[in-house]
Amino acid sequence: MTATPYLIVTDANAAIDFYHNAFGATEYVRLADPSSKVMHAEIRIGNVSIMLADEFPDMGYRSPKTLGGSAVSILLYVDDVDALFEAAIASGATATMPVQDQFDGDRRGTLSDPFGHIWLLATKQEDISIDELKQRFTAMLNQEAAS
């Protein structure tokens, strides 16, 4: 069993270009109607498959821009989060949380792409046990409460 994100965007042709420039995505499939509206596309970022298409409101497929935001985010583990985050910003993404070391052993930052999708980019810095994760989480909450 697998799960594949399927992104709905307002301009799939521009989105494919953005994901290529920002994340190094490789395009595998693009099926467009005669007006160039993308009905289905597939890209790969590293070994991750992502499908996308233009909006089709009459079928219930609406983009985050049309809906006023996204309730879903995509976590993408990469080799060098700092470099990829900067490449995404240079390509038109907006930082919503800068890259920084996190309590869970990741170095992570969050951004919104130009199409309204939220991306968490991360590099795993250390593997920790569930018990250590819980201890660090509690310590983080206590530190925030003391601030």
C-alpha positions in Angstrom: 0.0 0.0 0.0 1.3 3.5 -0.8 -0.1 7.0 -0.5 0.7 9.6 -3.1 0.0 13.4 -2.7 -2.2 14.7 -5.4 -2.0 18.5 -5.6 -4.6 20.7 -7.2 -3.2 24.0 -8.4 -4.4 27.1 -10.3 -1.7 26.8 -13.0 -0.2 23.3 -13.2 2.2 24.2 -16.0 3.7 26.9 -13.8 3.6 24.6 -10.8 5.6 21.9 -12.6 8.2 24.5 -13.5 8.3 25.8 -9.9 8.7 22.3 -8.5 11.5 21.6 -11.0 13.4 24.8 -10.1 12.7 24.8 -6.4 13.0 21.1 -5.5 14.7 19.5 -8.5 11.5 17.7 -9.5 11.6 15.5 -12.6 8.4 15.4 -14.8 7.2 11.9 -15.8 3.7 12.5 -17.2 1.8 15.6 -18.3 -1.7 15.1 -19.9 -3.2 18.4 -21.0 -6.3 19.3 -22.9 -6.1 21.3 -26.1 -6.1 24.6 -24.1 -3.0 23.3 -22.2 -4.9 22.9 -19.0 -3.3 20.0 -17.1 -5.7 17.2 -16.4 -3.1 15.0 -14.8 0.7 15.2 -14.2 3.2 13.2 -12.2 6.5 14.5 -10.9 9.2 13.0 -8.8 11.3 14.7 -6.2 14.0 12.3 -5.3 12.2 9.0 -4.8 8.8 10.7 -4.0 6.0 10.7 -6.5 3.6 13.6 -6.5 0.6 13.9 -8.8 -0.9 17.3 -9.7 -3.6 18.8 -11.9 -5.2 22.1 -12.6 -8.4 23.0 -10.8 -11.7 21.5 -12.0 -14.3 23.2 -9.7 -17.2 21.5 -11.4 -15.7 18.1 -10.3 -14.9 19.4 -6.8 -11.2 19.8 -7.4 -10.2 23.2 -6.0 -6.8 24.6 -5.2 -5.7 26.1 -1.9 -5.8 29.6 -3.5 -9.5 29.1 -4.3 -10.2 27.7 -0.9 -8.3 30.3 1.0 -5.6 28.0 2.3 -4.6 24.4 2.7 -5.4 22.0 5.5 -2.7 19.7 4.4 1.1 20.0 4.5 3.8 17.9 2.8 6.9 16.9 4.8 9.9 16.3 2.4 13.1 14.8 3.8 16.1 16.1 1.9 19.9 15.8 2.1 20.5 19.5 2.7 17.5 21.4 4.0 19.2 24.7 4.2 20.2 24.7 0.5 16.9 23.4 -0.8 14.9 25.8 1.4 16.9 28.7 0.0 16.4 27.4 -3.6 12.6 27.2 -3.0 12.6 30.8 -1.7 14.6 32.0 -4.6 12.1 30.2 -6.9 9.1 32.1 -5.4 8.1 30.2 -2.2 7.4 32.1 1.0 9.1 31.1 4.3 6.6 30.7 7.1 9.1 29.2 9.6 12.8 29.5 9.1 15.0 26.4 9.0 16.2 25.5 12.5 17.0 22.6 14.7 13.9 20.9 16.2 13.3 18.9 19.3 12.6 15.8 17.4 16.1 15.5 15.8 15.2 17.2 12.5 16.5 20.4 11.1 13.3 21.8 9.5 11.7 24.8 8.0 8.2 25.5 6.6 7.3 27.4 3.4 4.3 28.0 1.2 4.7 27.5 -2.5 3.2 30.0 -5.0 0.2 27.8 -5.4 -0.8 27.7 -1.7 0.6 24.3 -0.7 2.5 24.1 2.6 5.9 22.3 2.6 8.0 21.2 5.6 11.5 20.6 4.4 13.7 18.6 6.8 17.0 16.9 7.2 17.2 14.2 9.8 20.1 15.1 12.2 19.7 12.4 14.8 17.5 9.3 15.4 15.9 9.3 18.8 13.8 6.8 20.7 10.1 7.4 21.3 10.9 7.9 25.0 13.5 10.6 24.2 11.0 12.2 21.8 8.4 12.4 24.5 10.9 13.8 27.0 12.1 16.5 24.6 8.5 17.4 23.7 7.6 17.9 27.4 10.7 19.9 27.9 9.8 22.1 24.9 6.3 22.7 26.2 7.7 23.6 29.7 10.1 26.0 28.2 7.4 27.7 26.1 5.1 27.9 29.2 8.0 29.6 31.1 8.5 32.2 28.4 
